[in-house]
Each structure stands twice: as structure tokens, then as C-alpha cells.
């Protein structure tokens, strides 16, 4: 019983630590906000997401919107502020400003970005995994997600894109996924290299062959035992 109470205490401490961390810290640092990045401002969609190794870059149109709030899922179902970096804002006349003119704060487990004005284009980067990315949806309109070169999502065991209702194409060896609008809090994707699919197929073939050989071996073993019973006169059905 004592071990049970100790385990519950550890879990309670972990939960409380996670909640406290989600509510008060984890926001982007001034150094990360001021990082340099090159963005492609002229996009054909309202929100363009370019996923590369280890991060994704978002270029989003701002239309009568003074601020945006980002949050991401944390442990035990909690929420944490989204870590962002290299923030920039482009005015309609083409002038681009950086973190010195963009207010970024952390409040209620959210990263809050206040724009210099309520019309323009906002860009930022955020971390992604080596084979997956979760992009927080903070803007309305059409969205386009571009995966790293050579990555694919067609095979359901290794790859997926959520939410549904998208159009998909491959351009310059990069998968492009497009939505006319996104009715979800985030865009989630897991992707793989073509060679990963070959390795998976090879492993599945080997496992299948092993299974077949196992069945054949046991059937032969059972047949041999039956023959031995007959030779010993132990076949009781006769």
C-alpha cells in the first residue's frame, strides 16, 4: 500500500509541475524571436507552411486581425505555449519589420503575438520532428503544406495528413497538400522516405516468410508425430 501512495504522489507532482510549466513558462526567448530567416512572401494561399528538417516556416496573411494566440498539446492533456522564432511582419507596401516591432508574450499557456497593424503578412518558424509536424492553425482561409523533399504520406501505416478534405500533388519531389479552409486547431502530418517504405515492405515480407515457414514446420512436425504414433500402435481411432 505504501508503494501505491508513493506512486500516486510522484504522478501528482508530475502533473502539478506540468500544469505550472504550461501556465507560466516555456515562451519564446528574445534571441529566438530575433533570429534571421528568409521567407517567400508572395504566396498563392492565405497560409503557407514550408516543412524542412527539424522545423516549419509559416507565412500567413493578416486581414483585420490584431493578434494571434498559439498553443500546443503538452503532457497529461495540458497545453504549453508554442515556441516560435524568427518572427517578421510585412506591411502591404512591402516594408518588413522583425521582432523589435512585433510584441510576443506568454499568457495562459499561450504564445500571444500582437501585430504592428491589423493588415499585412506575418511569418515565423517553429520546431518539427524528423518525420512528423504539428502546425497550429491561427489564421483563416486557404492553407498549403509543403513537405520536405522526398517525403511521402500515401502509405497509411507510415504516413498521414489531418484534417482531411485536402488536395494533394507532388511538385519538384515535394508533396504539396492544400485546403480551401481548415476547420481544426492544428494540421498534423507524419511522413516517410520512399526507402522507408521499401524497408517496411522488406521487413513485412521477411516476417510473412517466417510465418509461412513456421506453419509448414509445425504441420510437418504434427504429421511426423502422427506417423510415430501409428508405428507404435498408439492410433486409438482404429
N, C-alpha and C positions, 0 to 999 in steps of 0.2 A: 504493500500500500504506500509505503514511503517513496518507492521509486516512481509510482504513478504521480504523486503530488510533486515530486521534483521535475518530472517531465512536463507536467502542466505549467509549472512555474516558468520553465525555460521557454515554453511556447508563448506564454503570456508576455514575457519580457521581449521576445522577438516581435510579437505583434505590436506591442506598445512602441518599441523602437522604430518599427516600420512606419507606424502612424505618425510619430513625431517627426521622423525624417521626411515623410511626404508632405507634412504641413508647413515645415519651416525652412528646409534647406534644399540643396540639390539644384539650385538655379544656375543659369549660365554665368560665367565669370566675365569680367570686363575684357580680359585678354582674349578669350574665345570669341566674344562678340565683335572684337576689333580685328579678327583675323582677315586676311586678304583672300578674295575669291573672284573668279571671273564668271559672270553669268551671261547667258544668252537672253537678252531682254525681249527680243521680238519673237513672240510665240503665237501660234495659231489657236491656242486654247486658253481658257481663263487661268488654269493652274497646270503648270508643267513640272513634273518630278523626274529628275535625272539620277538614276541609281548607279553608283560606281562601287568599287571595292571599299567597303567599310563605312560608306556614308551615302546620303542622298541630298541633292540640292533642289530646292523648291523656288520657282518663280511664279508669283501669284498676282493677278490683277486685283487692285483695291478700288472698289466702287462704292462711294458713300459709306465708308467704314472707317471708324476712327481707331479701333484697336482689335486685336485678336487674342484669344486665350488658347494655350496648348497644354495638354496633359497627356500622360501615358500611363498604362497599366503597371502597377507595382506588385510586390508580393502580397499574398493573403487578400487579394482582391482590392488592394488600395490603389491610390493614384500618386504620381510623382510629377513634378514639373518637367517639361520636355527640355532636354539640353539642346540648345541651338548655338550656332556660331556664324561668323562672317555675315552679319546682318547688313543689308543695304536697302535703300529706298530710291526709286527712280521717279522723279516728277514727270508729268505729262510733257514738259518741254525738253526732256532728255537729261536734265541735271540729276546726278547720282550722289547721294549722301550715305555716310556709313553710321556706325554705332554712336558717334558723337551727337547725332541729330535724331536718333531713334531711342525712345525710352523703353527699356526692357526691365521688368521687375518680376518678383515671385510672390504670389499671393494665393492662399487656399489651395495649395498643391498644384498650382498652375503657373506656367510662364506667360506673363501678360506683356504684349508688345503694343505700344502706342505709337501710331504713325505720325510723321510730321504734318501731314494733312490727309484728308479722307478720300483722296483720289490719287492714283499712281500705281506703282508696281513694287511689291515687296519681295525680297529674296533672302534666303537663309539656307544653312546646311545643318544636318543632324545625323547622328550615328546610325549605321545599319549593320546588320550581320554579314558574314561572308556568303551566306546562302539564303538570307531572308531579309525582309524590310517591313517595317510598320510605319506608315506615313499618316500623321494626324491630319484630319480634314478640318480646316479652319475657314475655308472660303467656298462660296457658291459658284456654280457654273460648270463648264466642261473641264474634265481632268484628263491628263495624259501621263502615263507611267512608262518610262523607258528603262529597261533592264540592262545590266552590264553586257558587254559583247560576249557572244557565245552561249549565254544563259537561255534556258528554255523552261516552260511551265506546263507543257501539254500532258505529260505523263502524270496521272493523278496521285500516284504514291509518292513521287518525289517533288512535285510542284503544284502550285495552285495560286489563284488570284481571287481575292474577295474585296468588295462585294461583286456579285455577278452583274449581268446586263451590260457587258462591255464588248467592244470590237477589238480584235487582235490582228496584228500584222508583224512581219519581220522586215526591217529595213537596215541595210548595212550591218547585217549579222546581229542586230539588236531587236529584241521583242518590244513592240510598242502596244500598249493597252490603253484604250480610250473609252471614256464615259461621257455621255452628254450631260449628266449630272450625277452626283454621288450622294445617296441618302444613307450615310453611315458615318460613324465617328472616326473611322480610320480605314485606310487601304492596307490590306495585309497580303503579302506575297512571299512565297517560297519558290526558289528556282534551282536549277541544276545545269551542269555542263553536259553536252552530248556524251562525253566519255563516262560520266556518272551513270547514265542510262545503260551504256554498254556493260559497265562493271556490274550494275544491278541485274541486267539480263543474264550475264555470265554466272553470277552467283546463284540466281534462281534456277538456271539450267543445271548447275552442279548439284544443288540441293534436290532438284527433281530426279536427277540421275541416281543420286544416293538413295532416295526414297524408293525408286523402282528396283534398284539392286537389293535393297533391304527386303522388299516384299518377295522378290524372287528367291532370295536366300532362305527366308523363313518358310516359304512354301516347299522348297526342296528339302529343308530340314524336317518339316512335318511329314512329307512323303517318305523320307528315309526312316523316320521313327515308325510309321505305319508298316513299312516293309519289314522292319526288325521285329515288330510285334507278330506279324504273320509268320515269319520264320521261326519264332519262338513258340508258336502255337497259342498266342495270347489273344487272338482275334475272337472276342466273345460274341460277335454278331452271327457267327456261323453256327 
